[in-house]
Amino acid sequence: MSAAPYTHPTAWDAVADFLEHLGAGVVFGLPGDDMDLLGALEDRPAAAVLCRDQRNALYMATGYALASGRPGVCAVGKGPAVTHALTGLLEARSAAAPLILIAGGTGLDRLGTGAFQELDQLTAVRPFTKWAVRVDRADRLPAALEKAAAVAVNGTPGPVYVEIPEQIAGDPVERYAPWRPAGPQRLAPDGGVLRAAAERIAAAERPLFLVGGGARNRDAGRAIERLAELAGAGIFTTASGRGVVSEDHPLFCGLSGLYTTGPAAALWRETDLVIALGSRLEETATFGWPDPRDLPVIQVVAGEEDVVTGRPGLHVLGDVLRAVQGWAGLLAFRPSGADWTARVERARAEQAREATRLAAEAERAAEAAGAPSVAGVLDALRRTVPGDCVLVQENGLQDMWSYHHPHWSCGAHGGSVVPSEQTPLGFGAAAALGVRLALPDRPVVAVTGDGAFNIFRPELPTLADTGAPVLYVVLDNGGYGWLQTNLDRVSGGSSRFAFTRDRPTGTGELAAAHGLGHARADRPGELAGALRKAWEHCASGRSAVLEVRVLLTDVPPGMDEGPAGDFPARDA
């Protein structure tokens, strides 16, 4: 005898029930004319964050997913609503964020008739998603939702797309079994490959660990630290891998690639093996590395599509934590000579870390003339906010100071969320709200340039509506500093065009209109008081914006010659 069906009065009621099953505490989005999903959510626990722009909604959902490890959920209308969301899908795919985008669609009976906002949405979204489906029959909706969740969270996580055409939106939906469990399944690496990799690690004289975003949300940090101690290896992270390991650990040497400068860079010139954990080895992470032919890499990734084969070495498919635990067992009984080598290499890493710290202190002491220095801003921020703060970053000319350890350190308890290799302008500012909603007990600070913040600024009413406190530190150099410095490089500073201008921002008035805090510091002596004012407002439960005037010449370490296109003009 078959079980009695679970009956949902409409397709959108079935969606709402499934989202509750997922544990989705928040749904981000900007619906079209169809309000049925909001109606179905009325009596359910999930909050709805109604955004002013679909792109920002996707960024917020991506921040939520990256911070929580659970799927971020976004709902939009059809046609241009979907195309507005494409940049957010691109970012979620590049960031390996589990995300479910649900959109309305033109009814099948009206396709090809010039229907209002008709678009081949599946073709539009497929390049940016792991899986995309249009549900043409109501009875197929439960299976589509369950598969969407499974694809989003397993393997290399990423975005999926579910389209609900108008003609099924109001149809009843029946399913004949409870919803499937929706958690990720972490696969163990092949034992033979793991042993072969362990032999290479044991034979290396100067190994380094690189921790990427694929190690997020796996409680892998302490296991990675123990393995590095065993191997005597320095630990670096990619930008997206920050927060996995303790940045207070004596073997932590900072970020890799574009963000490695000074004494720590010498470790990369001399290493004979990189153990990359959950990294796709993108260009920013490997910038400045030795010739690919000379540096072998052992790469651990969840999905075969992320394997990089342009360097000698091995790839290990499977869960980072399981790989690290397996290696720790295999390497625990190395001969005494190997232990001596490990002690020597551990001392080199610790010395590089200390030299980098001293260099950063000297850079902080060189206060910018006439305006607060970015290094000083980060130092004041570190002394003001709690140690478990999550820093959400942009990736412009001057907010990149925060990528350079120890100008900003996540310490042992802090976290970080950053843009992916795509670095869409405004991602970090919007994602910070998603991070705060995912981690309601953690303070969240977003460091952003004024160009990126201007893209997010229309969402200040959304920020106020949520009541979720975020501190925004906006580095104001008058516009798009990275573009201006590139223009100055080719024009000698005499161009009739400009990307930066000294003019009022209007942010204070907009923030006040929505009950948000605002402060501004234009001179070094104003910084401490303005930051304290903004943080006190944020600590009281409402978001605040701190604008800080910074000079265009105040560039991060290693970029003294200024940008040269996408990357700084310094030797690789």
N, C-alpha and C positions, 0 to 999 in steps of 0.2 A: 504494500500500500504506500503510495507516495505521500510525502509530508504536505501539510497545508501550506499554501503559499504565503509569503510575506507580501503584503499589498501596499503600494504607494499610490496615492491618488493622481499624481502627475510625475512626469520625468524629473522635474526640478525638485520635487519632494524626495525622490529616490537619491538624487545627487546630495541633497542636504543630509539625508540619513547616512550616506556613505562617508561624507566629510566628518560627521560626528564619530563614526566608527574609526576613521583615521586618527582621531584625536586632534584634528585641525582646529586650533583655538581661535584662529583669525582667518578671514577670507578678505583678500585685498581685491580692489577692482573698481571699475566704472561701467556699470551695466548700460545696455542700450535701452530701447523703449520697453523691453520685457522686464518687469520687476518680479517675476515669479520666483526667482531664486531668493531674493530678499524676503519675499512673503513666506517661503518655506523655512527660512532661517529665523523667523520672528520668535518662535517658541523654543529655539535650541540654544545651546550655550555658546556657540561660536560668535565672536564679534565680527562685524563687517567694517572694514576701513574703506570708506568711499573717497577715492582720489580725484584729483582734478585732471589727471593725465594718465593714459594707460601705460605709458612707458615707466612712469614713476611707480605705478602699481606693481609692475613686474619687478622693478628694482627692490621695492619693499618686500615682496614675497621671496625674492632671492636672498635678501639679508636675513629674513626669518629662517629660511631653510639652512643657510650656512651656519647660523648661530645655534640652531636647535638640532640639526641632523634629521629633522622630520620634513616631510614635503611642505613646501610653501604652496598655497592655493590662490589662484587669481581667476576672476571671472570678468569677462568683457562682453560687449555686444558683437555685432558682425561688421563685415566690410572694412571701413577705415579704422574701426576700433581694433581689428586684428592687425592691420598693417602698422598702426601706432605701437602695437605691442612687440613688433619684431625685434627691435633693438634690445628689449628686455629679454626676449628668448635667446638672442645671440649671447648676451652676457651670462645667462643661466647655464647655457650649454658649455661655454668656455670655462666657467667657474665650477663646473661639475656639481651644480646645485639641484637637488631633487625638487621638481616644481611641476604642478599640474595646472595647466591653463584650460579653462572651460569657456567656450564661446558659443553664442547663438549662431544660427546660420539660416540661409534662405531655404524654404521648404522645397522638397524634391519636385513637387508638382509645378513649381514656378521657375526651376532652373532653366536658363536659356531664354527667358522671356523679357529680359531687361528689368527684372524685379528690383525694387528699391534696395540699394546697397548690396546687390548681388556681386559675389566674388568667389573665385575658386580658392577658398581659404586653405584647403589641404595642400595644394601646390605651393602656396605662399609660405606655409609654416614648416614644411618637411625638411628643408635644409637646416633648420635651426633646432630641431627636436630629435629625441631618440625614437619617438613613435608618435604617430598622429592618426586619428580615426574620426570619421563622421558616422554617427549612430543613426542609421536610416530606419530602424524599427525599435519601438519601445522595449520589446522583450529582449533586445540585445544590449541594453544599457548596463545592467549589472555586470555582465562579463567584460564590457569595455572599461568600466570604472576600475574593476579589480586588476585587469591587465595594466592599465595606465599606472596604477600605484606600484605594481611589481616592477615595471620597467623603470620608473622614475628612481627608485631607491636601490636597485640592485646593479651589480657590475660597477661600471663608472656611473655614478648618479648623473641625472640630467633632466631636462624638461620634457614633458609629454603634453599632447594636445587632444582634447575631446570636444567635438562639435555636436551640438544638439540642434538639429533643424527645427524650424518653426512648426512643421506639421506633426511632430511627435511631442512637442513640449507639454501639451496638455493631456497626453494619453496616460492612462493608468499603467503602472509597471508592477509586474509580479516576479518574484524570485523564489526559488524553492529550497534554498539553503541559507544558513547564516553567511554574512560577509566573511571572506577569507582573511586570515591574518595578513597584515600589510607591512610588517617590519622587514628590514634588509636581512639577507642571508649572507654571512661572511664565509667565503670559501677558503679552505686550507691550501697552501701551495703544494705542488708535487714534491714528494719527499726526496727523490733523486736530484731534482734541480736545486732544492734547498741545500742538500749536502755539497753539491758541486760549488755553489756560491759560497758556502761556509769555508771551503778549502781555499778559495781565492781571497776571502777576507783574512784568513789565518796567515796566508803567505804575504800579504801586503805589509810594507814597512811604514808607510805614511798614509793611512786611510783617512778619509773624511766622510762624515754622514751629512746627507742633505735631506731635510724633512719637508715634504710638500703638503699641499692641501688635502691630498688623498688620505692623510693620517688623521684628519679632523674627526672629532666626535667618536673616537675609538678607545679612549683611555689608554693610549699607547705611549704617552709621554714618558712615564717612569721606566717602562720596559726599554725604550730607545736609549734613555740616559744610562741604564745599567749596561746595555750592550756597548755603548760608546766607552764607558769606563773600562770594560773588559778588553776592548780593542785599543784603548788609549787614543781614541780618535776625536778630533774636534767636531763639533756639531754646528752646522749652519741650517738655516731654513730658507725656503722661498718666502715671498711676501705672503702668500696664502697659507703657508704652513706655520705662521707665527701663532703662539699660544699652545701648540702641541707639547713642546718641551719647556721646561723652566728656563727663562732667560737669566735667572740668577745662578744657574749651574756653572761651575768653573770651566766646563768644556764648551759652553755655548759661546760662539765667536761672532754671531751676527747673521745678517742676511747674505745670501749668495748673489753672485753675478753683478748686475747693475748697481747693487747697494753695498758691495764689498769694497772698502777703501782702506788705505793705510796698512798697518801691520798685519791685519788678518788676510790681506790679499796675498801675502807671501806664502801662506799655507796652501793656497790654490796653485801657485807656481811650482810647488815642490811635491804635491801629493802624487801617489802612484795608484790610487783607487778611490772612486766615489761610490758610496752606497746610497742610492737615491730612493727614498721611501715615500711613495705616493706622489711623485712629481712626474709631469710630462716632459720635463727638461726644456721648457720654453726658452725663448731667446733672452728674456730678462734674467732668468735664473742662471743661464750659462754664459752671459756676457763677460768677456775677459778671461774665460777658462783657457787652459792650454789647447794646443791643436787637437782636434777630435781624434786624430790617428794615434796620439801619444797618451791619451788618458782613458783607461777602461772604466766602465760604469756598470755596476750591478743595479738594475732598476726593478723595483717592486711596484706593480700597478694592478688594479682590480680587473681591468678590461684589456683585451689584446689590441684594441684600436689605439691605445695610448703608448704602446711599445715604441721606443726610439732605437733604431738600428744603425744610426750613423756613426756610432762609436764602438770600439771593441768592448767586449764584456758579455754579460748574461742578462736575461730578463726573467723575472719570477712573477707568475700570475697568481694572485690571491690576496688575501687580507694582510695588511701591513702588520698588525699586531701579531697575528699567527706566525708570520715570517720572522719577525724579530724574536719572538719567544723560541721558535725552533732554532735559530742561530745561537741564541744564548746557551741553550743546552749543548749544542754541538761544539761551541768554542770554550766551554767552561774548563776543559781539561787540556789546554795547550801546554807545550813544554816550557820550562823555566826561561829559556832564552827568549821566547816570544813575549813572556811577561815583562822581561827587561825592556824590550823594544817598546812595549805598550807604555811603560812608565816614562820613557824618554819622550815619546810622542805626546803623552798627556801633558808633560811639562811644557812642551813647545806651544800647545794650544792655550794653556793657561797664561803663558807669557804674552802671546799675541792678544789675548783678551784684555790683559792689564794694560798693554801698550795702547790698545784702541781706546780704552777708558780714559787714559791720560790725554790722548790726542783730542778726545771729545771735550774734556774739561777746558783745554786751551782754546778750542773753537767757541765754546760758550762764553769765555771771558772776553772775546773780541766783540763787544757790543756794537751793533750797527749804529752809525752816526745819525742822530735825528729821528730814529724810529725804533720800535722794539725789534730785536733780532728774533728770527724764527727759532733758533736754538734756545734763546731765553724764554720764548713762549712755551716751548715744550718742557723746559725745566720748571717753570712756574706751574704749569699744568700738573706735572708729576708731583709737585709738593702740595697741590690743592685737592686733587681727587683721590678717592680710595684706591688701594692697591689692586682690587679685583675689577677695576674699570675695564671695559671693552672699548678699544679704540677702533673706530670705523674711519677708514682713510680714503682719500681721493688719490690721484696720481698725477698731479700737476707739478709745475716747476718748483714751488716752494713748500707745498704740503709734503713733498717727498723727503723733507728733512726727517719726518717721523719714521721713515723706513730705515734710517741709519742708526743702528744700535751703537752706543747706548744713549744717543740723544733722546730716543724714546725706548723704554724697556717695558715689556709685558710682565716682567718679574716672574714670580712663581705662581701667581694667581690671576693675572690679567689675561685678556684675550685680544684678538684682532680680527677684523673683517676688512678685506681689501677688494678692489676691482680685480678682475681676471686680466689675462693678456690683452683683452679687447679694450679695457679701460675707457668705457663710455663716460663722457663728461656728465657729472651729476649723479653717478651711481651711488657713491659713498654717502652723499647727503641724504638721499632717499632711503637707501638700505638701512641707515642708522635707526629709522623708526621701526622697521621690521625686526632688527636685532633687539631693540628695547622690548618689543612685544613678545619676542621669543624668550627673553631672559628678564622677566619682570623684577627679579631681585638683584640685578647687577646694574651699576651705573654705566651709562653709555655716553661716550664723547665722540663727536665727529669733527675731524680736522679737514678743512676743505679750503680751496682757493675761492676767491670771490666769483670767478667765472663759472665754476661748477655750482656754487651756491645759488647763483642767479637762475640757473635752470630749475633748481628745486624750489625757489622762493614762492612760486604760486601754490605750493603745498603747505605753506604755513597755516592756513585754516584747517587743513587735514590734520596737521600736527596738533593743533589746539583741540580739535574735536576728539582725538583719541585720549587726551589727558596723560599720555605717556611722556615722562620727562627725558629729554635728550639735551645735552649741552653741545651747541654748535660753536666751534672756534673757526672763524672765517678770516683767512689771511688776505687782506685787501691790498693788492698791488695795482688796482685800477682796471682790471680786466683779465685778458688772456696773456699771462706773463710768458709762458713757454713760446707762444706764437710771436710775441713781441721781440723776444730775444733772438729767435731765428730770423725775424725780419731785420733786426739791427745788424745781424751777422752779414747779411747779403747787401744791405743798403748803407752800411756805415753809420747808421743812426740818423740818416737825413731823409728818410722816406716821407712822402706826402701821405702815406697810409699809416694807420695806427690801430693796435689792438688793445691799448691801455689808455685810459684818460682819468684824470683826477677830478671826480665829480661826486656829489652826494649819492648815497646808495638808496635811501628811502627805506632801508630795512627796519630802522628803529620805529618809524611810524606804523609800518605794517604789523610788526610784532606787537606793539602796544595795542593796536586795534583788536587783536585776537587774544589778549591777556597773556602774551608771552613776555619773558624777560628780555632785556636788551642792555648791552653795555658796549663802550667803545674805548680803545686805547690808541692814541696817535703818537704818544711819546713814551720812552722807556719808563719814566716815573709813574705813568698812569696804569701800567699793566697789572700790577699786583691788586690794586683796588678794584679795577674793572673785572678781573677774573674772579675775585672773591664775590663781588656783587652778582655776577652771572651764575656762579656755582650755588650760592645761597638760594637764588630763585629756583634753580633746577632741583636742589635738594629738598625744597619745599613741595615738590610734586608737579611743577610746570616747566616746560621746555624754555630754554633761554639761548640767545644768540650773542656771542662776543665777537665784535669786529675789531681786528687789529691791523693797523696800517703797517705794511712791510715794504722794504725797498726792493726794487727789481733786481738789484745787484746782490742781494742776500741769497746766494745759491747754495745747495747742499754740498757736502763733501764730494770731492772727485769731479766736480763740474765747474771748476774755476774758469775753464775756457768757454763755458756756455754750451747750450745745446747745438747739435749739428744734425738737424732732422729729427728723427725719433729718439736718438741716443746721444749722450754727451760726447764732446770731442775730446776723448782721451784714449790712450793706447789700450787695445784689447789684450 
